[in-house]
Amino acid sequence: MTYAWRELLYPAEWGFRFAITALLVAIINSLSSIDYAPLYYVLWIGMAICFLLQLQIAILSILGRIPTSG
């Protein structure tokens, strides 16, 4: 099975979504009396995990262990 470049970038998409959501939570946290800091940090940890997964996929793709169409 070969993967297209779009499929290999899937973790980066989710990392971007986590980062945008974390920034929105930070804005809401500054305007609200309720503390949303734990959610903010959980979202940034999720983004970091997606980044590490994306890095692993990129390295495996470069080494040729993940077949790509191209």
C-alpha positions as CSV (number, residue, x, y, z in Angstrom):
1,M,0.0,0.0,0.0
2,T,1.4,3.4,-1.0
3,Y,0.5,6.6,0.8
4,A,0.0,10.0,-0.7
5,W,1.7,13.0,0.8
6,R,-1.7,14.2,2.1
7,E,-2.2,11.1,4.1
8,L,1.3,11.4,5.6
9,L,0.5,15.0,6.8
10,Y,-2.6,13.9,8.8
11,P,-0.9,14.3,12.3
12,A,0.3,17.8,11.3
13,E,-3.3,18.7,10.6
14,W,-4.5,17.6,14.0
15,G,-1.5,19.4,15.6
16,F,-2.6,22.6,13.9
17,R,-6.1,22.1,15.1
18,F,-4.9,21.6,18.7
19,A,-2.8,24.7,18.5
20,I,-5.6,26.9,17.2
21,T,-8.0,25.5,19.8
22,A,-5.5,26.1,22.6
23,L,-5.1,29.8,21.5
24,L,-8.9,30.2,21.5
25,V,-9.0,28.7,25.0
26,A,-6.3,31.1,26.1
27,I,-8.4,34.0,24.8
28,I,-11.5,32.7,26.6
29,N,-9.5,32.1,29.7
30,S,-8.4,35.8,29.8
31,L,-12.0,36.9,29.5
32,S,-13.7,34.5,31.8
33,S,-13.7,34.0,35.6
34,I,-13.4,30.2,35.2
35,D,-9.9,28.8,35.0
36,Y,-9.3,27.0,31.7
37,A,-5.6,26.6,32.1
38,P,-5.6,22.7,32.4
39,L,-7.5,22.5,29.1
40,Y,-4.9,24.9,27.5
41,Y,-2.0,22.7,28.6
42,V,-3.7,19.4,27.6
43,L,-4.2,20.9,24.1
44,W,-0.6,21.9,23.8
45,I,0.5,18.4,25.0
46,G,-1.8,17.0,22.2
47,M,-0.1,19.3,19.7
48,A,3.4,18.1,20.8
49,I,2.4,14.5,20.5
50,C,1.1,15.1,17.0
51,F,4.4,16.9,16.2
52,L,6.4,13.9,17.4
53,L,4.2,11.5,15.4
54,Q,4.7,13.7,12.3
55,L,8.4,13.6,12.8
56,Q,8.4,9.8,13.1
57,I,6.4,9.5,9.9
58,A,8.7,11.9,8.1
59,I,11.8,10.0,9.2
60,L,10.3,6.6,8.2
61,S,9.2,8.0,4.9
62,I,12.7,9.3,4.2
63,L,14.3,6.0,5.2
64,G,11.9,4.2,2.8
65,R,10.0,2.2,5.4
66,I,6.7,3.9,4.4
67,P,6.1,3.5,0.7
68,T,5.0,6.8,-0.9
69,S,3.5,7.4,-4.3
70,G,6.1,9.5,-6.0
